[in-house]
């Protein structure tokens, strides 16, 4: 009997169902706990698919995922939505060179400005523009619609429980892998 989309999630023709994947893993690695593998494999697939969906949404707005991350980081910094390039790079887990390239592109698109700090002429400040904030707000509207649709089959109680369980998993990873928030240096 084949999996229904509800059991394994929609998948590409070349990707096995979660049950097929777990069965193959168990065949090759008998110590595998199928419950654990089902959870982490489902989370991994969900993450990939959500990233694709979000990427399509921001592309419709004329920005990239990378630019969205900068906009989001500036908004999270709070009004007046300003940070130095080094702090941006640190928060995004990027090298200074990668951050500079990203800022250059975004300044050219009118999403951010880059100016000298009036109090310290050596320091540069990156600030969100009205256009950048507008793009961020529209991306948030689109993401909210997508996320509501994604969770539509879960009750409020189930949403709360799922959120708490995922936070527990996140805390475990953050505790055991405290440096896992950014990119690995060999990927830069």
LUMVO-827769 format. One record per residue (C-alpha): chain; y, x, z. Coordinates in steps of 0.25 Angstrom, whole numbers. Each point is the difference from the previous one (the first is absolute). Layout:
BEGIN
+--------+-------+-------+-------+
! chaine ! north !  east !    up !
+--------+-------+-------+-------+
!      A !     Y !     X !     Z !
...
+--------+-------+-------+-------+
This chain:
BEGIN
+--------+-------+-------+-------+
! chaine ! north !  east !    up !
+--------+-------+-------+-------+
!      A !     0 !     0 !     0 !
!      A !    14 !     6 !    -4 !
!      A !    12 !     0 !     9 !
!      A !    10 !   -11 !    -1 !
!      A !    15 !     5 !    -1 !
!      A !     2 !    -4 !    15 !
!      A !   -12 !     9 !     4 !
!      A !     4 !    13 !    -7 !
!      A !    14 !    -3 !    -5 !
!      A !     4 !     1 !   -15 !
!      A !    -4 !    13 !    -6 !
!      A !     1 !     8 !   -13 !
!      A !   -13 !     0 !    -8 !
!      A !    -2 !    14 !     3 !
!      A !     1 !    -2 !    15 !
!      A !   -12 !    -4 !     8 !
!      A !     1 !   -12 !    10 !
!      A !     1 !     5 !    14 !
!      A !   -14 !    -4 !     3 !
!      A !    -5 !     8 !   -12 !
!      A !     8 !    12 !     4 !
!      A !    -5 !    -1 !    15 !
!      A !   -14 !    -1 !    -5 !
!      A !     2 !    12 !    -9 !
!      A !     6 !     8 !    12 !
!      A !   -12 !    -4 !     9 !
!      A !   -10 !     5 !   -11 !
!      A !     7 !    13 !     0 !
!      A !     4 !     1 !    15 !
!      A !    -9 !    -7 !     9 !
!      A !     8 !     2 !    12 !
!      A !    11 !    -9 !    -5 !
!      A !     4 !   -12 !     8 !
!      A !     2 !   -11 !   -10 !
!      A !    10 !    -8 !     9 !
!      A !     9 !    11 !     1 !
!      A !    -1 !     4 !   -15 !
!      A !     3 !   -15 !    -4 !
!      A !    13 !     0 !     9 !
!      A !     5 !    14 !    -5 !
!      A !    -4 !    -3 !   -14 !
!      A !     7 !   -13 !     0 !
!      A !    12 !     5 !     6 !
!      A !     1 !    11 !   -11 !
!      A !    -2 !    -9 !   -11 !
!      A !    11 !   -10 !     6 !
!      A !     9 !    12 !     2 !
!      A !    -1 !     4 !   -15 !
!      A !     1 !   -14 !    -5 !
!      A !    12 !    -3 !     8 !
!      A !     7 !    13 !    -4 !
!      A !    -2 !    -4 !   -15 !
!      A !     6 !   -13 !     3 !
!      A !    12 !     5 !     7 !
!      A !     1 !    11 !   -11 !
!      A !     1 !   -11 !   -11 !
!      A !    10 !    -8 !     8 !
!      A !    10 !    12 !     2 !
!      A !    -2 !     4 !   -14 !
!      A !     5 !   -14 !    -4 !
!      A !    12 !     4 !     7 !
!      A !     2 !    13 !    -7 !
!      A !    -4 !     9 !    11 !
!      A !   -12 !     8 !     4 !
!      A !    -9 !     0 !    12 !
!      A !     6 !    13 !     4 !
!      A !    14 !    -5 !    -1 !
!      A !    -4 !   -12 !     8 !
!      A !    -5 !     9 !    11 !
!      A !    14 !     7 !     1 !
!      A !     7 !   -14 !     0 !
!      A !    -9 !    -5 !    11 !
!      A !     2 !    13 !     8 !
!      A !    15 !    -1 !    -1 !
!      A !     0 !   -15 !     4 !
!      A !    -9 !     3 !    12 !
!      A !    10 !    11 !     4 !
!      A !    10 !   -12 !     2 !
!      A !    14 !    -2 !    -4 !
!      A !     7 !     7 !    -6 !
!      A !   -13 !     4 !    -7 !
!      A !     2 !    15 !     0 !
!      A !    -9 !    12 !     2 !
!      A !     0 !    15 !    -3 !
!      A !   -10 !     4 !   -11 !
!      A !    -8 !     8 !     9 !
!      A !    -2 !   -12 !    10 !
!      A !    -3 !    -8 !   -12 !
!      A !   -11 !    10 !    -5 !
!      A !    -5 !     1 !    14 !
!      A !    -2 !   -15 !     2 !
!      A !    -6 !    -2 !   -14 !
!      A !    -9 !    12 !     2 !
!      A !     6 !     7 !   -12 !
!      A !     4 !    15 !    -3 !
!      A !    15 !     2 !    -1 !
!      A !    -1 !     3 !   -15 !
!      A !    -7 !   -13 !    -2 !
!      A !    10 !    -8 !     8 !
!      A !    11 !     7 !    -8 !
!      A !    -6 !    -4 !   -13 !
!      A !    -1 !   -15 !     5 !
!      A !    14 !     0 !     5 !
!      A !     6 !     5 !   -13 !
!      A !    -7 !   -10 !    -8 !
!      A !     4 !   -12 !    10 !
!      A !    14 !     5 !     0 !
!      A !     0 !     0 !   -15 !
!      A !    -5 !   -15 !     0 !
!      A !    11 !    -4 !    10 !
!      A !   -10 !    -3 !    11 !
!      A !     5 !    11 !    10 !
!      A !    12 !     9 !     1 !
!      A !     0 !    14 !     5 !
!      A !    12 !     6 !     6 !
!      A !     4 !    11 !    10 !
!      A !     1 !    -4 !    14 !
!      A !    15 !    -1 !     4 !
!      A !    -3 !     6 !    14 !
!      A !    -9 !    12 !    -6 !
!      A !     3 !     4 !   -14 !
!      A !   -13 !     7 !    -1 !
!      A !    -8 !   -12 !     3 !
!      A !    -3 !   -11 !   -11 !
!      A !    -2 !   -14 !     3 !
!      A !    -8 !   -10 !    -9 !
!      A !     5 !   -14 !     1 !
!      A !    -5 !   -14 !    -5 !
!      A !     9 !    -6 !   -10 !
!      A !     2 !   -15 !    -2 !
!      A !    -9 !     1 !   -12 !
!      A !   -10 !     7 !     8 !
!      A !     0 !   -11 !    11 !
!      A !     0 !   -11 !   -10 !
!      A !   -13 !     6 !    -6 !
!      A !    -6 !     2 !    13 !
!      A !     3 !   -15 !     4 !
!      A !    -6 !    -5 !   -13 !
!      A !   -12 !     8 !     2 !
!      A !    -2 !    -5 !    14 !
!      A !     1 !   -14 !    -5 !
!      A !   -11 !     2 !   -10 !
!      A !    -8 !     7 !    10 !
!      A !     1 !   -11 !    10 !
!      A !    -5 !   -10 !   -11 !
!      A !   -11 !     9 !    -3 !
!      A !    -4 !     2 !    14 !
!      A !     1 !   -15 !     4 !
!      A !   -10 !    -3 !   -12 !
!      A !    -9 !    12 !     4 !
!      A !    -1 !    -6 !    14 !
!      A !     0 !   -15 !    -3 !
!      A !   -15 !    -2 !     3 !
!      A !     2 !     5 !    14 !
!      A !     5 !    -8 !    12 !
!      A !    12 !     4 !     8 !
!      A !   -10 !     4 !    11 !
!      A !    -9 !     8 !   -10 !
!      A !    12 !     7 !    -5 !
!      A !     4 !     4 !    14 !
!      A !   -14 !     5 !     3 !
!      A !    -1 !     8 !   -13 !
!      A !    13 !     6 !     2 !
!      A !    -4 !     5 !    14 !
!      A !   -13 !     5 !    -4 !
!      A !     7 !     8 !   -12 !
!      A !    10 !     6 !    10 !
!      A !   -11 !     4 !     9 !
!      A !    -7 !     7 !   -12 !
!      A !    14 !     6 !    -4 !
!      A !     2 !     6 !    14 !
!      A !   -14 !     6 !     0 !
!      A !     3 !     7 !   -13 !
!      A !    14 !     4 !     5 !
!      A !    -6 !     6 !    13 !
!      A !   -11 !     8 !    -6 !
!      A !     8 !     4 !   -13 !
!      A !    14 !     1 !     5 !
!      A !     5 !     7 !   -12 !
!      A !    -6 !   -10 !   -10 !
!      A !    13 !    -7 !    -2 !
!      A !     5 !     8 !   -12 !
!      A !    -6 !     7 !   -12 !
!      A !    -9 !    12 !     1 !
!      A !     7 !    13 !    -4 !
!      A !   -10 !     3 !   -10 !
!      A !     4 !   -13 !    -7 !
!      A !    15 !     3 !    -2 !
+--------+-------+-------+-------+
